[in-house]
Each structure stands twice: as structure tokens, then as C-alpha cells.
Amino acid sequence: MTTQQLVDQIHKKQSFLCIGLDTDLEKIPAHLLQEEDPIFAFNKAIIDATHHLCVAYKPNTAFYEAYGLKGWKSLEKTIEYLNSSYPELFTIADAKRGDIGNTSTRYAKAFFEELNFDSLTIAPYMGRDSVEPFLEFKDKHTILLALTSNAGAFDFQTQSVDGQELYKKVLETSKTYKNSENLMYVVGATKAEFLKEIRQIIPERFLLVPGVGAQGGSLEEVCRYGMNEKVGLLINSSRGIIYASDTRDFAESAAQEAQKLKNQMELLLKNR
Ligand SMILES: O=c1ccn([C@@H]2O[C@H](COP(=O)(O)O)[C@@H](O)[C@H]2O)c(=O)[nH]1
């Protein structure tokens, strides 16, 4: 998917919501455990109930890898279902990969070609040659971890290296990578106060923003400092939406939570 197609969808739906599919067999409604593939059954119900309220879905691959081969099958079925039933939706594999060049190329092939995700999250720690292989794929997007939502982000990311915070170095240096127009960045909603400075370095790029809902980040604050002319934000909520209820009406409850966030987004777009 091109960035422009994503922007068009945001304007059409008046939403920049990304729903995180962090599907955990210990948390899904008990009646689904009788299904042949409970994870896929859960995801399908959530997607069917919420697709009109969001512009993206983000399965976190850890939740699938944890179940071995079966989990990979559920992930494959989920992305196939999204691509065939709702091809207008942007898909993110939250896998946080990155390695020496030839290995990165294999990761890129796995997620961009074999599974056909639109985008993949990447850890920048190994530098240029670990990131550039992902950027070679046309109309695929590499989402670099910049300033993450967790408390441990302060261990390294905000530490000064040669007089500049490390996350800023990641932003500045990655702008010089070949095909850097295919980059997006992860910035946690819990770090909204950093967004003004982040936008000075990367005014154009899309930000994937996890951390609203269960982690306590503020949607309003993220929009105040992080929104750009093309909106430029994908706000993720996982647990706050998909586990709104553990009864038979779980999908409707998820849709209600998604609708609440979508309503706030619509208002924020109107008043910007
Ligand atoms: O900085 C980061 C990067 C990734 N995540 C991931 O996003 C979701 C958040 O889930 P919630 O349930 O909405 O808190 C999850 O998959 C994380 O691994 C993040 O939270 N922060």
C-alpha cells in the first residue's frame, strides 16, 4: 500500500486508529476454545466487527510465535483474511526485527512477500546495513523503533551520545538511509511531550503510536504535538479494544471501545 492510499483512507473514514491483535488464548472468551483455530476465530470476529472504525491492524507476532507452528498458521490466516476481505486496510507485523544485511533481507521476504504485510517494525540498534534491506521493497513500510512507550526507553533511548539523545540520532541518521521515504517510526503515546521535537526532525513521516488505553497515554496530547498536515499518525490500541469483554458479545464490546476512540479522532480532525 502506498502512503497516499493510507492517507486517503484516514480522510475517508475520519479515523487513524490501529487495532492491535495481541491475541492470547488465556484471555479470549472460553467458548472460542472449542473452535479448530481459536486465535483466528477471535481475530476474524474482531476484524469483522471493527474494520469500518479503523485504518490498520497490528498483530504482534510474539502472541502467535508463542504457540509455535499453530500460532504461525493463525497469523497467516489472519493476514490472508485481512488482505482478501479488507484490502483497503493497512497491515503491520509488529515483529521488531533487524540483523546483518543478508538476514534482514530474509526477514523482509518473510513478512513483505511470503505473508504480504504492508509494514514491519524494526529495531534500529544494528544500524544502516540492518535497516536498508527492508527499505528496498516498493510500497512496503519499515517502522523503526524511535522512542518506545515502556519505562525502559529511558535506559538508552533518551541518553546523550555525542551531545544528542540517542532516539534523535536514530531519527536524524535514518533520514540519510537509501529509500528513507519508506520509513515510519514508533513513538510511544506515553512520550507525547517529546513529539514536538520529534516532528522538527521528521515532519513528514508517519508515526505508529502505541500506549493509549492500557498503558495510559493521552490521545489528545499525541495529536496536539504529533499530527502533521497528512495526519501522520496511526494510534494503536490492543488490549483496551480486543479484551473489552470476555463474554459471547466480545466483538460488539470491542467495536464499542473502537467507536469511542474513533469518535475522539473524528473530533480532533475536525478541530485541528
Ligand atoms: O513502544 C512500543 C512498541 C510496541 N508496543 C506494542 O504495542 C502494543 C500495545 O498494546 P496495548 O495493549 O495497547 O498496551 C503491544 O503489542 C506492544 O508490544 C508498545 O506497546 N510500545
The ligand as a Tripos MOL2 file, in Angstrom:
@<TRIPOS>MOLECULE
LIG
   21    22     1     0     0
SMALL
NO_CHARGES

@<TRIPOS>ATOM
      1 O1          6.9810    1.2110   22.1630 O.2       1 LIG1
      2 C1          6.2080    0.2750   21.9500 C.ar      1 LIG1
      3 C2          6.3100   -0.5430   20.8460 C.ar      1 LIG1
      4 C3          5.3870   -1.5220   20.6570 C.ar      1 LIG1
      5 N1          4.3880   -1.7300   21.5480 N.ar      1 LIG1
      6 C4          3.3950   -2.7910   21.2410 C.3       1 LIG1
      7 O2          2.1230   -2.1680   21.0030 O.3       1 LIG1
      8 C5          1.0810   -2.9370   21.6230 C.3       1 LIG1
      9 C6          0.4390   -2.1280   22.7350 C.3       1 LIG1
     10 O3         -0.5800   -2.8640   23.3530 O.3       1 LIG1
     11 P1         -1.6290   -2.2330   24.4200 P.3       1 LIG1
     12 O4         -2.3940   -3.4310   24.8820 O.co2     1 LIG1
     13 O5         -2.4950   -1.2500   23.6830 O.co2     1 LIG1
     14 O6         -0.8480   -1.6080   25.5050 O.co2     1 LIG1
     15 C7          1.7470   -4.2250   22.0860 C.3       1 LIG1
     16 O7          1.7080   -5.1460   21.0290 O.3       1 LIG1
     17 C8          3.1820   -3.8060   22.3450 C.3       1 LIG1
     18 O8          4.0830   -4.8750   22.2220 O.3       1 LIG1
     19 C9          4.2920   -0.9250   22.6400 C.ar      1 LIG1
     20 O9          3.3770   -1.0740   23.4900 O.2       1 LIG1
     21 N2          5.2100    0.0620   22.8110 N.ar      1 LIG1
@<TRIPOS>BOND
     1     1     2 2
     2     2     3 ar
     3     2    21 ar
     4     3     4 ar
     5     4     5 ar
     6     5     6 1
     7     5    19 ar
     8     6     7 1
     9     6    17 1
    10     7     8 1
    11     8     9 1
    12     8    15 1
    13     9    10 1
    14    10    11 1
    15    11    12 2
    16    11    13 1
    17    11    14 1
    18    15    16 1
    19    15    17 1
    20    17    18 1
    21    19    20 2
    22    19    21 ar
@<TRIPOS>SUBSTRUCTURE
     1 LIG1         1 GROUP 0 **** ****
